[in-house]
């Protein structure tokens, strides 16, 4: 163990930081709509089953690997595997590096909308074509600077003084805003219809594609396959329970997603009672920046323009906090790797990250028409793709299940089950005698990697060749 390796100062700090990495715009907007379009309570049930049956075992594998080695993903694979497994380590480095690129762009947009809501410009935000105008304006560079200062300022403080301190401040703020907005929305006229639509199971809407979507939502929303939990596992103290922490992180993430549904769907039913939720866009971006501002503006008739602007401000503040906590965790992975593998100071690692990932983020941000050659950078599956599309399709939609597959195979068949159990039992031998322990072994060595590999191959076929290999 490296004597200079930082660790979280408390279990609460770890839980909040890890939950912050998982909670993002997908939880707050994408999850409620996916639930509404796919059977409401039935989707919630399937999602919860996948979190317990698949996500928690993978979380335990990642956390164990990180804590055992006290290293970043590159160092962890190198220390316990070596050889060809080093490729998996570097893949776990490049994935969050590139995911950070497109997530930075999303956070820039959120920053811009938050500023617009605070300044009382809600009517403009809700206007037709505003989003397209904003993302191609020079304002994005101002918000790039703002987001860079906030995120790099947190990361500069290190694990205890930066990430943990920020998580202890920002995550309670996030939970408070979410609960407060949810309570407010539930008092609005017709909100109860949204609650019914969201919570009452409709099993007739469950299909094989729905089940696959629930698994993807659960896997991606918990930051699995990004190297984040390996890195955060390396910051865990030896006395803490990996299984217990994994459960709490999963509970926190799922609770945020659940409450987001209680906020978004009743709001839509209240402000737009004639809408069919199944017709809502699957895109969290479209919903957040095109649709929801119109919904908030519709509140003007009840609370007045100032009241509607306040609600919009609170919502975008909520999403901004979620985006920043996720971006901090995503960027900490390459920062940790720079420090570990290139002997950089944290300050120098952040400078290198800003000069590389920052430039790529700007390139993605201007690939929506502002710079033509980046807007039409390439094409595949019969469609023209921008640089932003390419980064999203390759590193978010495609690589994550591959990384999840590799971590399962590595932990069970390369690192070996007995070593995995030794790390799980470091804080308490009692877990290794439970049925859950035997289930974790079985699942990580059999059906979980099989499912993740099938998802990876099918995603490649759909994204890059325009054809699904599965019969649904």
C-alpha positions in Angstrom: 0.0 0.0 0.0 1.3 3.4 -0.9 2.0 5.5 2.2 1.0 8.7 0.4 -2.4 7.4 -0.9 -5.2 9.5 0.2 -8.3 8.0 1.7 -11.8 9.2 2.5 -12.0 10.5 6.1 -15.3 8.9 6.9 -17.8 6.3 5.6 -20.4 9.0 5.0 -17.9 10.8 2.8 -17.4 7.8 0.7 -21.1 7.0 0.4 -21.9 10.6 -0.6 -19.1 10.9 -3.1 -19.9 7.5 -4.7 -23.6 8.4 -4.8 -22.7 11.7 -6.3 -20.9 9.9 -9.1 -24.0 7.9 -9.8 -26.6 10.6 -9.6 -26.8 12.6 -12.8 -29.2 14.0 -15.5 -30.1 10.4 -16.4 -31.5 9.8 -12.9 -33.3 13.1 -12.7 -34.9 13.1 -16.1 -34.2 10.0 -18.1 -35.3 7.5 -15.4 -38.7 9.0 -14.8 -39.5 9.1 -18.5 -38.3 5.5 -19.1 -40.5 4.3 -16.2 -43.5 6.2 -17.6 -43.0 4.8 -21.1 -42.4 1.3 -20.0 -45.1 0.2 -17.5 -44.5 2.6 -14.5 -44.4 0.4 -11.4 -43.5 -2.6 -13.5 -40.4 -0.9 -14.8 -39.5 0.2 -11.3 -39.7 -3.4 -10.1 -37.5 -4.7 -12.9 -35.0 -1.9 -12.3 -34.8 -2.7 -8.6 -34.3 -6.4 -9.3 -31.4 -5.6 -11.7 -29.8 -3.2 -9.1 -29.7 -6.0 -6.5 -29.0 -9.0 -8.8 -26.5 -7.5 -11.2 -25.3 -4.0 -10.2 -24.3 -4.7 -6.5 -22.1 -7.7 -7.4 -20.3 -5.6 -10.1 -19.9 -2.7 -7.6 -18.4 -5.1 -5.1 -15.9 -6.4 -7.7 -14.8 -2.9 -8.6 -14.5 -1.6 -5.0 -12.6 -4.8 -4.0 -10.1 -4.4 -6.8 -9.5 -0.8 -5.9 -9.2 -1.3 -2.2 -6.9 -4.3 -2.5 -4.4 -2.5 -4.7 -4.8 1.1 -3.4 -4.4 2.1 -7.1 -6.3 3.6 -10.0 -7.7 1.3 -12.7 -4.5 1.2 -14.7 -2.4 0.4 -11.6 -4.9 -2.1 -10.3 -5.0 -4.3 -13.4 -1.2 -4.0 -13.7 -0.7 -5.0 -10.1 -3.0 -8.1 -10.0 -2.9 -9.1 -13.7 -0.3 -7.6 -15.9 0.3 -8.8 -19.5 -2.7 -8.4 -21.7 -4.8 -7.3 -18.8 -3.0 -4.0 -18.8 -5.1 -3.2 -21.9 -8.2 -3.5 -19.7 -6.6 -1.0 -17.2 -6.0 1.6 -19.9 -9.4 1.0 -21.3 -10.8 1.8 -17.8 -8.7 5.0 -18.0 -9.7 6.2 -21.4 -13.4 5.6 -20.9 -14.0 8.1 -18.1 -11.5 10.5 -19.8 -13.8 10.6 -22.9 -17.0 10.4 -21.0 -15.9 13.4 -19.1 -15.6 15.2 -22.5 -19.3 14.9 -23.4 -20.4 15.2 -19.7 -18.6 18.5 -19.6 -20.6 19.7 -22.6 -23.9 18.7 -20.9 -22.8 20.5 -17.7 -22.0 23.7 -19.7 -25.6 23.7 -21.1 -27.0 23.2 -17.6 -24.9 26.1 -16.3 -26.3 28.3 -19.1 -29.9 27.4 -18.4 -29.4 27.8 -14.6 -28.0 31.3 -15.3 -31.0 32.1 -17.6 -33.5 30.9 -14.9 -31.8 32.9 -12.2 -31.8 36.0 -14.3 -35.5 35.7 -14.9 -35.2 34.8 -18.5 -37.6 31.8 -18.3 -39.7 33.0 -21.2 -36.7 32.9 -23.5 -35.6 29.5 -22.2 -39.0 28.1 -23.1 -39.0 29.7 -26.6 -38.9 27.6 -29.8 -35.3 27.3 -31.1 -33.7 28.8 -28.0 -31.7 25.6 -27.2 -30.2 25.5 -30.7 -29.3 29.2 -30.5 -27.7 28.8 -27.1 -25.5 25.8 -27.9 -24.1 27.7 -31.0 -23.6 31.0 -29.2 -20.3 32.3 -27.7 -21.9 32.0 -24.3 -20.9 28.4 -24.1 -17.3 29.5 -23.7 -18.2 31.5 -20.6 -20.0 28.6 -19.1 -17.1 26.3 -20.0 -14.9 28.6 -17.8 -17.4 28.6 -15.0 -17.8 24.8 -15.0 -14.0 24.3 -15.2 -13.3 26.5 -12.3 -16.0 24.8 -10.1 -14.9 21.2 -11.0 -11.1 21.8 -11.0 -11.4 23.8 -7.7 -13.0 20.7 -6.1 -10.5 18.3 -7.5 -7.6 20.5 -6.5 -8.5 19.9 -2.9 -7.8 16.2 -3.2 -9.9 13.4 -1.7 -10.6 14.7 1.8 -10.4 18.4 1.2 -12.0 18.5 -2.2 -14.1 15.5 -3.2 -15.3 14.5 0.2 -15.9 18.0 1.4 -17.8 18.9 -1.7 -19.9 15.7 -1.5 -20.9 16.4 2.1 -22.1 19.9 1.0 -23.6 19.3 -2.4 -25.3 15.9 -1.9 -27.4 17.1 1.0 -28.3 20.1 -1.0 -29.3 17.9 -3.9 -31.4 15.6 -1.7 -33.1 18.7 -0.1 -33.9 20.3 -3.4 -35.2 17.1 -4.8 -37.5 16.4 -1.9 -38.6 20.0 -1.7 -39.5 20.2 -5.3 -41.2 16.8 -5.1 -43.4 17.9 -2.2 -44.3 21.1 -4.0 -45.2 19.3 -7.3 -47.4 16.8 -5.4 -49.5 19.7 -4.1 -50.4 20.9 -7.7 -53.7 20.2 -9.4 -53.9 16.8 -11.2 -50.5 15.8 -9.8 -52.1 12.6 -8.3 -52.8 11.4 -11.9 -49.1 11.5 -12.6 -48.3 9.6 -9.4 -50.8 6.9 -10.4 -49.3 6.7 -13.9 -45.8 6.4 -12.4 -46.4 3.9 -9.6 -49.2 1.6 -10.7 -47.7 -1.3 -12.6 -48.8 -1.9 -16.2 -47.2 -5.2 -17.1 -48.7 -5.1 -20.6 -46.0 -2.5 -21.5 -43.2 -4.8 -20.5 -41.3 -6.2 -23.5 -37.9 -7.7 -23.9 -36.6 -4.3 -25.1 -38.0 -2.8 -21.9 -36.2 -5.3 -19.8 -33.0 -4.6 -21.6 -33.5 -0.9 -21.2 -34.0 -1.3 -17.4 -30.7 -3.2 -17.1 -28.9 -0.6 -19.1 -30.4 2.2 -17.0 -29.4 0.4 -13.8 -25.9 -0.4 -14.9 -25.1 3.0 -16.3 -26.8 5.0 -13.6 -24.6 3.4 -10.9 -21.3 4.5 -12.8 -20.3 0.9 -13.4 -17.6 0.2 -16.0 -16.2 3.8 -15.7 -13.3 3.0 -13.4 -14.8 5.4 -10.8 -15.6 2.7 -8.2 -12.2 1.1 -8.7 -10.6 4.5 -7.9 -13.0 5.3 -5.0 -12.4 1.8 -3.7 -8.7 2.6 -3.5 -9.7 5.6 -1.3 -11.8 3.4 1.1 -10.5 2.6 4.5 -9.8 -1.1 5.3 -12.3 -1.2 8.2 -15.3 -0.5 6.0 -17.7 -3.1 4.6 -17.6 -3.3 0.8 -20.9 -5.0 0.7 -22.5 -2.6 3.1 -21.1 0.4 1.2 -22.3 -1.0 -2.1 -25.8 -1.4 -0.8 -25.9 2.1 0.5 -24.6 3.7 -2.7 -27.2 1.7 -4.7 -30.0 2.7 -2.3 -29.0 6.4 -2.5 -28.9 6.3 -6.3 -32.2 4.4 -6.6 -33.9 6.7 -4.1 -32.9 9.8 -6.2 -34.2 8.2 -9.3 -37.5 7.2 -7.6 -38.1 10.7 -6.2 -37.2 12.2 -9.5 -40.1 10.3 -11.0 -42.4 11.6 -8.2 -41.3 15.1 -9.3 -41.2 14.9 -13.1 -44.3 12.9 -14.0 -46.8 14.7 -11.6 -45.4 18.0 -12.9 -46.1 17.0 -16.5 -49.6 15.8 -15.7 -50.3 19.0 -13.8 -48.9 21.5 -16.3 -49.8 19.6 -19.4 -52.7 17.3 -18.5 -53.5 16.4 -22.1 -50.1 15.0 -22.9 -49.4 11.3 -23.5 -46.3 10.4 -21.5 -45.5 7.5 -23.8 -44.9 10.2 -26.5 -42.2 11.9 -24.5 -38.7 11.9 -26.0 -36.2 9.3 -24.7 -33.5 11.9 -24.7 -32.7 13.5 -21.4 -31.2 16.4 -23.2 -34.3 17.1 -25.2 -36.6 16.8 -22.2 -34.4 19.0 -20.0 -33.6 21.8 -22.4 -36.6 21.9 -24.8 -39.6 20.5 -23.0 -39.3 21.2 -19.2 -38.8 24.9 -19.5 -42.1 25.1 -21.3 -43.7 23.1 -18.5 -42.2 25.5 -15.9 -43.5 28.5 -17.9 -47.0 27.0 -17.8 -46.8 27.4 -14.0 -47.0 31.1 -14.6 -50.8 31.1 -14.5 -50.7 29.6 -10.9 -47.7 31.3 -9.3 -47.0 34.2 -11.5 -43.9 34.7 -13.7 -41.6 35.2 -10.7 -42.8 32.0 -9.0 -42.4 30.0 -12.2 -38.9 31.3 -12.6 -38.0 30.3 -9.0 -39.2 26.8 -9.6 -37.2 26.6 -12.8 -34.2 28.0 -11.0 -34.5 25.3 -8.3 -34.8 22.6 -10.9 -31.7 23.6 -12.9 -29.8 24.1 -9.6 -30.7 20.6 -8.7 -29.5 19.3 -12.1 -26.4 21.4 -12.0 -25.4 20.0 -8.6 -26.0 16.5 -9.8 -24.0 17.1 -13.0 -21.0 18.6 -11.0 -20.9 15.8 -8.5 -20.9 13.3 -11.4 -18.3 15.2 -13.4 -16.0 15.5 -10.4 -16.0 11.7 -9.9 -15.6 11.0 -13.7 -12.6 13.4 -13.9 -11.0 12.0 -10.7 -10.2 8.7 -12.5 -7.8 10.2 -15.1 -6.4 12.6 -12.5 -5.6 9.6 -10.2 -4.1 7.8 -13.2 -1.9 10.8 -14.1 -0.7 11.0 -10.5 0.0 7.3 -10.1 1.4 6.4 -13.5 3.2 9.6 -14.6 4.4 10.8 -11.1 2.6 14.1 -11.5 1.4 16.3 -8.7 -2.4 16.8 -8.4 -2.0 20.4 -9.7 0.0 19.3 -12.7 -2.4 16.4 -13.4 -5.3 18.9 -13.4 -3.5 21.2 -15.8 -2.8 18.3 -18.2 -6.5 17.2 -18.0 -7.7 20.7 -18.7 -5.4 21.1 -21.7 -6.5 17.7 -23.2 -10.0 16.9 -22.0 -10.9 20.6 -22.0 -9.9 21.1 -25.6 -11.8 18.0 -26.7 -14.9 19.2 -24.7 -14.8 22.5 -26.6 -14.5 20.6 -29.9 -17.6 18.6 -29.0 -19.4 21.8 -27.8 -19.0 23.5 -31.2 -20.0 20.4 -33.2 -23.7 21.3 -33.4 -23.3 23.6 -36.4 -20.8 26.2 -35.1 -17.9 24.3 -36.8 -19.0 22.5 -39.8 -16.3 19.8 -40.1 -16.8 18.8 -36.5 -20.6 18.7 -37.1 -20.2 16.3 -40.0 -17.1 14.5 -38.7 -18.0 11.0 -39.8 -20.8 8.7 -40.6 -21.9 5.2 -39.7 -25.1 3.2 -39.7 -26.3 5.3 -42.5 -26.2 8.6 -40.6 -23.9 11.6 -40.4 -22.3 12.0 -36.9 -20.8 14.9 -35.1 -17.8 14.7 -32.8 -20.2 14.8 -29.9 -22.2 11.9 -31.3 -19.0 9.9 -31.9 -17.7 10.4 -28.3 -21.1 9.5 -26.9 -21.7 6.4 -29.0 -18.3 4.9 -28.5 -17.5 5.7 -24.9 -20.8 5.9 -23.2 -23.2 3.6 -25.0 -20.7 1.0 -26.2 -17.6 0.6 -24.0 -19.2 0.6 -20.5 -20.7 -2.9 -20.8 -17.4 -4.2 -22.2 -15.6 -2.8 -19.2 -18.1 -4.4 -16.9 -17.6 -7.7 -18.6 -13.8 -7.4 -18.2 -14.0 -6.6 -14.5 -16.2 -9.7 -13.8 -13.9 -12.1 -15.7 -10.8 -10.5 -14.2 -11.9 -10.7 -10.6 -13.3 -14.3 -10.7 -10.9 -16.0 -13.1 -7.6 -14.0 -13.0 -7.5 -12.5 -9.5 -9.4 -15.6 -8.3 -12.4 -16.0 -6.0 -10.4 -16.8 -2.9 -8.5 -13.5 -3.2 -11.7 -11.6 -3.9 -13.2 -13.2 -0.7 -10.1 -12.4 1.3 -10.6 -8.7 0.4 -14.4 -8.8 1.1 -13.6 -10.5 4.5 -11.0 -7.9 5.5 -13.6 -5.9 7.4 -15.7 -8.9 8.4 -15.5 -12.6 7.8 -19.2 -13.0 8.4 -20.1 -11.9 4.9 -18.2 -14.8 3.2 -20.4 -17.3 5.0 -23.7 -15.9 3.7 -25.8 -16.9 0.8 -25.3 -13.5 -0.8 -21.5 -14.3 -0.9 -22.1 -17.5 -2.8 -24.5 -15.7 -5.1 -21.9 -13.0 -5.9 -19.4 -15.6 -6.8 -21.9 -17.5 -9.1 -23.3 -14.4 -10.8 -19.9 -12.7 -11.5 -18.6 -15.9 -12.9 -21.6 -16.8 -15.1 -24.6 -14.9 -16.2 -23.5 -11.3 -15.4 -20.5 -11.2 -17.8 -22.6 -13.2 -20.4 -25.3 -10.5 -20.3 -22.9 -7.6 -20.4 -21.0 -9.2 -23.3 -24.2 -9.7 -25.3 -25.2 -6.1 -24.6 -21.8 -4.9 -25.8 -21.9 -6.9 -29.0 -25.5 -5.9 -29.7 -24.8 -2.2 -29.0 -21.9 -2.3 -31.5 -24.2 -3.8 -34.1 -27.0 -1.3 -33.5 -24.8 1.8 -33.2 -22.4 1.2 -36.0 -24.1 -1.1 -38.4 -27.8 -0.2 -37.8 -29.0 -3.8 -37.1 -29.8 -5.5 -33.9 -28.5 -9.1 -33.4 -31.3 -9.8 -30.9 -34.9 -10.7 -31.8 -36.4 -7.5 -30.2 
